[in-house]
Amino acid sequence: MSPVSVVVLTFNSEATIGATLDSVAGLSDDVHVVDSGSTDGTLAIIAAKGAKLASHPFENYGAQRNWAIDNLPLQHAWQLHLDADERVTPALKAEIAMLLAGDVAADIGGFYIPRLVHFHGQALKHGGMYPIYHMRLFRAGRGRCEARKYDQHFHAQGRSEKLQHPMIDDIRLSFGEWTARHNRWADAEVDEILNPGGDGVIQAGTGDPVAEKRRARGWYYKAPLFWRAFMLFFYRYVVKLGFLDGKEGLIFYVLQTLWFRFLVDAKLYERRKQLEARK
C-alpha cells in the first residue's frame, strides 16, 4: 500500500462509485467517502467495498472538499481526491505507487493528473478535451480547494509537477440529469461573473495549467455575447477535430460547448437586464 489517503465525494452515485472504489483498491488502505444525502444504492455499495463513510450536507464542491480535508481522520502524508465518477487507471495507480515509494523532493507540494473524459462510453480524445490537468494528488497540509462558486480547483503550496497517466472521468448521467446539473452550474457561473468571490488563488500567467485555462476563458469572455458560444463550438468540434469522437462526442460538444455556453450568456443577459431595471 502507498502512503496516500483517498477521498471521494458522492451523491446518488450508484452507477459509478463501485468502479471508482475498485480503481484505488491496492493503492491505499485509507479510503474515505463523503456523501451528501444519497437516496439510491450508493451507501450500500460503499459499505460493501469497505470504504469509510462520512455524511455532510452539500453547499458547493469547494466547501465539501475543504470540509473533508479539515475533518476526516486522514492517516497518510499524501491525499488523492476524486469525484464519484472518476477512477484511477491501472497505469496511473502504478505511477502513483512508484512515485510515493521513492523520495519525493521536499519542495514539491502536489501533482497534476491528466483527465480523460468518457461520455456514455466514448473516450473524448479530441476537441481540446485531453489532456486537461487537475491538481488531485498533494501532500497533507499543503492542499486546498478554491472557495469559488463555480470552477473550483485544488491548489497546493510548493512546486508542482505533472503525472503521465490519466484518471477517467466516466460520465454516465442521463441526459436529463446532466443538463439539469448544467442548468444549476450556469446559475453558479453567472453569480461568479457578476460577483467574483472566494480566494481565487490560482492566477493566470503563473504557468499553472488551471491558470492557463482560466486565462483562455478570460479571452472567451471578451468575445461578443451569444456569438462566442457558436465560435467555441466551431473551434472545438471542427478545428480541434471533436467530430472524430463519434455520436457521443457530437452530443457532448453540442450540449456542453454550445448549449451550456449559450445558456450561461442568456442567464447573464437576463440578470444584467434585471439589475439595470432596479437602478
C-alpha positions in Angstrom: 0.0 0.0 0.0 1.1 3.5 -0.7 1.2 6.3 1.9 -1.8 8.0 0.4 -5.3 8.7 1.7 -8.1 8.7 -0.8 -11.2 11.0 -0.6 -14.3 10.6 -2.8 -17.4 12.8 -2.9 -20.7 11.1 -3.7 -24.4 11.9 -4.2 -26.7 9.3 -5.8 -23.7 7.7 -7.5 -24.6 4.1 -7.6 -23.7 3.8 -11.4 -20.1 4.7 -10.9 -18.9 4.6 -7.2 -18.2 0.9 -7.3 -15.7 1.3 -10.2 -14.2 4.3 -8.5 -13.5 2.4 -5.3 -12.3 -0.7 -7.1 -9.8 1.5 -9.0 -8.0 2.5 -5.8 -8.0 -1.0 -4.3 -4.4 -2.0 -3.6 -3.2 1.6 -3.7 -4.5 2.8 -0.3 -5.7 1.3 2.9 -7.3 4.6 3.9 -10.2 5.3 1.6 -12.9 7.8 2.7 -16.2 8.7 1.1 -18.1 11.9 1.9 -21.8 11.5 0.9 -24.3 14.4 0.8 -27.5 12.5 1.2 -27.7 9.8 -1.4 -31.1 8.0 -1.7 -30.2 5.3 -4.2 -27.9 2.4 -3.7 -24.7 4.4 -3.2 -24.4 3.8 0.5 -24.8 0.0 0.2 -22.1 -0.1 -2.4 -19.7 2.0 -0.2 -20.4 -0.4 2.7 -19.8 -3.5 0.5 -16.5 -2.0 -0.7 -15.2 -1.4 2.8 -14.6 2.4 2.5 -15.0 4.7 5.5 -18.2 6.8 5.2 -18.9 10.3 6.4 -22.0 12.4 5.7 -22.0 16.1 5.3 -24.6 18.5 3.7 -23.5 19.8 0.3 -23.0 23.5 -0.1 -20.6 23.6 -3.1 -17.7 21.5 -4.3 -15.1 23.7 -2.8 -16.7 23.7 0.6 -17.3 20.0 0.6 -13.7 19.2 -0.4 -12.3 21.5 2.2 -14.6 20.1 4.9 -13.1 16.6 4.0 -9.6 17.9 4.3 -10.3 19.6 7.7 -12.5 16.9 9.3 -11.7 13.4 8.1 -9.2 11.4 10.0 -6.8 11.0 7.1 -3.9 8.8 8.0 -1.2 9.4 5.4 1.2 12.0 4.2 -0.4 12.3 0.8 -4.0 12.8 -0.3 -5.7 11.8 -3.5 -9.1 13.4 -4.2 -11.7 12.0 -6.6 -15.3 12.5 -7.6 -17.7 9.5 -7.6 -17.5 9.2 -11.4 -13.7 9.4 -11.6 -11.5 6.4 -11.5 -7.8 5.7 -11.4 -6.4 3.8 -14.4 -4.1 0.8 -13.7 -1.2 2.8 -15.3 -1.9 5.8 -13.0 -2.2 3.6 -10.0 1.2 2.1 -10.8 2.7 5.5 -11.4 1.5 6.9 -8.1 2.7 3.8 -6.2 6.1 4.0 -7.7 6.3 7.8 -7.1 5.4 7.6 -3.5 7.6 4.6 -2.9 10.6 6.8 -3.6 11.8 10.1 -2.2 9.7 13.0 -3.5 11.6 16.3 -3.4 10.5 18.2 -0.3 9.6 21.4 -2.3 7.0 19.5 -4.3 3.6 20.1 -2.9 1.4 18.3 -5.4 1.0 16.6 -8.8 -1.4 17.4 -11.6 -3.2 14.4 -13.1 -4.5 14.4 -16.7 -8.2 13.7 -17.0 -9.7 11.7 -19.9 -13.5 12.1 -20.2 -15.6 9.0 -21.1 -19.0 10.3 -22.2 -21.6 7.4 -22.2 -18.8 5.0 -23.1 -16.9 7.2 -25.7 -13.4 8.5 -24.8 -13.2 12.1 -25.8 -9.7 12.5 -27.1 -10.3 15.4 -29.4 -11.9 18.8 -29.2 -9.3 20.1 -26.7 -10.7 17.7 -24.1 -7.5 15.7 -23.5 -5.3 16.2 -21.6 -6.8 18.6 -19.1 -4.8 18.6 -15.9 -6.2 18.8 -12.4 -4.4 19.0 -9.1 -5.6 15.9 -7.2 -2.6 14.4 -5.5 -0.9 16.6 -2.9 0.8 16.5 0.5 -1.3 16.6 3.6 -1.4 20.2 4.9 -0.4 21.6 1.6 -3.5 21.3 -0.5 -6.8 23.2 -0.5 -9.7 23.8 -2.9 -10.6 27.3 -4.0 -13.6 28.9 -2.3 -15.3 29.8 -5.6 -19.0 29.5 -6.6 -18.0 27.8 -9.9 -14.9 26.2 -11.5 -13.3 25.4 -8.2 -9.9 23.7 -8.3 -7.4 22.3 -5.9 -4.1 24.1 -5.4 -1.0 23.1 -3.4 1.7 25.0 -1.7 5.1 24.5 -3.2 6.3 23.3 -6.6 4.0 21.1 -8.7 4.7 18.5 -11.4 2.5 16.6 -13.9 1.9 12.8 -13.9 1.9 11.0 -17.2 -1.1 8.6 -16.9 -4.8 9.7 -16.8 -7.7 9.3 -14.5 -11.0 8.6 -16.2 -14.0 10.9 -15.7 -16.8 8.4 -16.5 -19.9 10.5 -17.3 -22.9 8.1 -17.3 -25.6 10.5 -16.1 -28.8 10.5 -18.1 -29.0 13.5 -20.4 -31.9 14.8 -18.4 -29.9 14.8 -15.1 -26.7 16.0 -16.9 -28.5 19.1 -18.4 -30.3 19.8 -15.1 -26.9 20.0 -13.4 -25.5 22.2 -16.1 -28.5 24.5 -15.6 -27.6 24.8 -12.0 -23.9 25.3 -12.9 -24.9 28.1 -15.4 -26.5 30.0 -12.5 -23.4 29.5 -10.4 -21.1 30.8 -13.2 -23.3 33.8 -13.7 -23.1 34.5 -10.0 -19.3 34.2 -10.2 -19.1 36.6 -13.2 -21.3 39.2 -11.6 -19.9 38.9 -8.1 -16.4 37.5 -8.2 -15.6 36.0 -4.8 -13.6 33.4 -3.0 -9.9 33.1 -2.6 -9.2 33.0 -6.4 -5.6 31.9 -5.6 -4.9 30.3 -9.0 -3.9 33.3 -11.1 -3.3 33.4 -14.9 0.2 33.8 -16.0 1.8 31.5 -13.5 2.3 28.5 -15.7 -0.3 26.6 -13.7 -2.4 24.5 -16.2 -5.6 25.6 -14.5 -4.4 29.2 -14.6 -3.7 29.0 -18.3 -7.2 27.5 -18.9 -8.7 30.4 -16.9 -6.7 32.9 -18.9 -8.2 31.4 -22.1 -11.7 31.7 -20.6 -10.9 35.4 -19.9 -10.3 35.9 -23.6 -13.5 34.0 -24.3 -15.5 36.4 -22.1 -14.1 39.3 -24.2 -15.8 38.0 -27.3 -19.4 39.1 -28.2 -22.2 37.7 -26.1 -24.1 34.7 -27.6 -21.9 34.6 -30.7 -18.9 33.3 -28.6 -20.8 30.1 -27.9 -21.0 29.3 -31.6 -17.4 30.3 -32.1 -16.3 28.0 -29.3 -18.3 25.1 -30.7 -16.8 25.6 -34.1 -13.3 25.7 -32.6 -13.7 22.5 -30.6 -15.8 20.5 -33.0 -14.2 21.4 -36.2 -10.7 23.0 -35.6 -9.8 20.7 -32.7 -11.4 17.7 -34.5 -14.1 17.0 -32.0 -16.1 15.3 -34.8 -13.8 12.4 -34.5 -15.3 11.5 -31.2 -18.4 9.9 -32.7 -22.1 10.4 -32.0 -21.5 10.6 -28.2 -18.9 13.3 -29.0 -21.4 15.2 -31.1 -23.9 15.1 -28.2 -21.3 16.2 -25.7 -20.0 19.2 -27.8 -23.4 20.4 -28.7 -24.7 20.2 -25.1 -21.5 21.1 -23.2 -19.9 23.6 -25.5 -22.7 25.2 -27.5 -25.9 24.8 -25.4 -24.3 25.3 -22.0 -22.2 28.3 -23.0 -25.2 29.9 -24.7 -27.3 29.2 -21.6 -24.7 31.0 -19.5 -24.8 34.0 -21.8 -28.7 34.0 -21.8 -28.8 33.9 -18.0 -26.1 36.6 -17.8 -28.1 38.8 -20.2 -31.2 38.2 -18.2 -29.5 39.1 -14.9 -28.0 42.2 -16.2 -31.3 43.4 -17.5 -32.9 42.8 -14.1 -30.0 44.7 -12.4 -30.4 47.6 -14.8 -34.2 47.8 -14.2 -33.6 48.1 -10.5 -31.5 51.2 -10.9 
